[in-house]
Amino acid sequence: MSTSRDIRLEPMLGGEFSTYATVTLLRRPERLRMSGGMGMSGAVAGVIDIRLTLRRKSTILHLSHRAVGEVTEETRAGYDTGWKVLLAERLKAYVERGQRTGLRR
């Protein structure tokens, strides 16, 4: 079972992103799309699309997280915060220092 500190991604079609979504598109190394309930309660369907673009000696990450259904402002704000923590803190720490805070192998 996943917790907020324990994020797992199975990088294959049909693989799971923790308990939130299923991998529906994978084009290594530039694109990942996942679909599912995203851990939201009620009748909700969502899509997360992540694209990586090389620019000089850097990689730009483009994130789109769309959902339809009963999505409250509180839920939206929680996901805004969650993506910032996951990308700006955890992923950055892994890429820059190899530090795996809450990221499983």
N, C-alpha and C positions, 0 to 999 in steps of 0.2 A: 504494500500500500504506500502511495506517495504522500509526502507531507510538503509544506511550503518550502522546506529546506532541501528536499529530495526530488530533483527533477530528472526524469529519464526520457530519452528519445531513442526509439528504435529506428535507425536510418534506413528504412526500406519501405516500399509500397505496402500498405496495410499495417505497418508498424505503428506503435502507440507513442504518443507524447504524453507521458504520465498517464493519468486517467481522463485527460481532457479532450483528446482528439485522435484522429487516425491520419497517417501520412497518405495523401492522395496524389501527390506529384513530387518527384524527386529527380532533379537534373544536376548531378554532381558536376562541378562544385558551385554552381551558381544559383540554384533555386530549390526551395522547399515549400510545399503547400500542405496544410493540415486542415481537416474539417471535423466538426463535432460540436458537442454541447459546451465545450470549454469550461466545464465545471459550474456552469450557471444553473440555477434552479428554474423550473417552469419550462414552457415550450420555447426553447431557444436553439437556433442552429447558427454556427459560426464558421468562418474561414480565416485562417492565418496564412499569409503569403509572405515569405522571406526571400529576398533577392540579394545576391552579392555581386557588386560591380567593381572591377579593378580600375583604379584611377592612379596613374603613375606608380608610386611605391606603396599605395594604400588600398584598402578594400572598403567600399561604402556599403553599408547594410541598409536596405530599404525594407521597412516592415509595414504591412497592411493587416489590420485585424478588424474584420467586419462581422456583425452579428445581426440577426433578425429575431424578433420575438419580444418577450417581456424583459427588456434590459433597462434597469433603473439608472438614474444619475449616479447613485451610490456605487452600483456595480461598475459603471463606466469609469468612475474615478478610481476605483480599486484596480481595474485593469491598467489604467494609465500609470499608476504607481508601480504595479507589478512589472510591467514591461521595462520601466526605467531601472528598477532594481536588477532585473534579469540581464538586461543588455548593458547599461551604463556601469554597473558595479560588478556583477558576477562574470559575465562574458569578457568584459574588459580585463578583469583580474586574471582570467584564464589565458587570454591571448597575450597580454603583456608580461605576466609573471609566472604562468603555469599553475596558478593557484585555483584549485577546484572547490570553490565554496558552494556546496549544494548541488554540484554537477557530478552525476555518476558516470562511470565509464561504460 
